[in-house]
Amino acid sequence: MEAMSEGDRELAEAYERGLALARSGAYFEAHEAFESAWRAAAAEERDFFQGLVHAVVFAYQAGRGRLVGAERQRQKALRRLAPYAPARRGLDLERLLAALRGAETDLREQLVEADPEPPVAVEEQE
């Protein structure tokens, strides 16, 4: 297994910190962590992290009653995150995108891990 570079480690830590903060409702702080990840990301992932920034800023602005700004952020989040669906870095983007499409302002329970595989139905034996 290849060792993680310092930049990759910093990106992963910023991403995980952003998720933890957003899941606790600390959207402003989450946006700062996601911005750190965005700055450290390779070009092919920058829109993903910028989309997360827009998503948490949408929730933050909506919570402060700044609905016009919140709506702009929501639209940017949708545009940037959609190409990465259904999941990226373990995050269930379909669930987050559905919440954003519905303009749900509480994203704490929408930033969840994607199921790696759907559950397998098990038949009971008689």
MARTOR-889372 format. One record per residue (C-alpha): residue in one letter; x, y, z. Coordinates in steps of 0.1 Angstrom, whole numbers, padded with zeros to 4 digits, always signed. Layout:
N
AXYZ ...
//
This chain:
126
M+0000+0000+0000 E+0013+0034-0010 A+0019+0059+0018 M-0002+0090+0018 S+0016+0122+0009 E+0015+0151+0033 G-0008+0171+0009 D-0031+0141+0006 R-0032+0137+0044 E-0040+0174+0049 L-0068+0172+0023 A-0083+0141+0039 E-0081+0157+0074 A-0097+0189+0062 Y-0125+0169+0044 E-0132+0148+0075 R-0131+0179+0098 G-0156+0196+0074 L-0179+0167+0075 A-0178+0164+0113 L-0185+0202+0117 A-0213+0202+0091 R-0229+0171+0108 S-0229+0190+0141 G-0245+0221+0124 A-0213+0242+0126 Y-0217+0253+0090 F-0195+0284+0090 E-0166+0263+0104 A-0173+0235+0080 H-0171+0258+0051 E-0136+0269+0062 A-0125+0232+0065 F-0139+0224+0030 E-0121+0255+0016 S-0089+0241+0029 A-0096+0207+0012 W-0106+0226-0020 R-0073+0245-0020 A-0053+0212-0015 A-0073+0192-0041 A-0062+0181-0075 A-0080+0198-0104 E-0104+0169-0109 E-0118+0172-0074 R-0119+0209-0069 D-0155+0212-0080 F-0165+0185-0055 F-0150+0204-0025 Q-0163+0238-0038 G-0197+0222-0041 L-0195+0212-0004 V-0185+0247+0005 H-0215+0261-0014 A-0238+0235+0003 V-0228+0244+0039 V-0228+0281+0031 F-0264+0277+0018 A-0274+0261+0051 Y-0255+0288+0071 Q-0271+0317+0051 A-0306+0301+0053 G-0302+0298+0090 R-0294+0335+0092 G-0325+0344+0072 R-0304+0355+0041 L-0326+0337+0016 V-0314+0354-0016 G-0277+0345-0008 A-0287+0311+0004 E-0305+0304-0029 R-0275+0314-0049 Q-0253+0291-0029 R-0278+0262-0032 Q-0278+0265-0070 K-0240+0266-0071 A-0238+0235-0049 L-0262+0216-0071 R-0243+0225-0102 R-0209+0216-0088 L-0219+0184-0069 A-0242+0168-0095 P-0213+0155-0118 Y-0199+0135-0088 A-0231+0116-0080 P-0240+0091-0068 A-0211+0091-0044 R-0176+0106-0039 R-0151+0100-0012 G-0177+0078+0005 L-0203+0106+0007 D-0238+0098-0004 L-0242+0126-0029 E-0276+0114-0041 R-0290+0121-0006 L-0273+0154-0003 L-0284+0165-0038 A-0320+0155-0030 A-0319+0176+0001 L-0305+0206-0019 R-0331+0201-0046 G-0358+0203-0019 A-0341+0233-0004 E-0338+0216+0030 T-0318+0239+0051 D-0307+0214+0078 L-0281+0193+0061 R-0267+0176+0093 E-0283+0143+0085 Q-0278+0145+0047 L-0240+0144+0049 V-0238+0106+0053 E-0217+0079+0039 A-0230+0060+0009 D-0237+0023+0014 P-0208+0005-0003 E-0232-0022-0014 P-0269-0026-0011 P-0280-0050+0016 V-0285-0085+0005 A-0319-0100+0012 V-0316-0131+0034 E-0344-0156+0033 E-0354-0172+0066 Q-0352-0209+0069 E-0382-0227+0084 
//
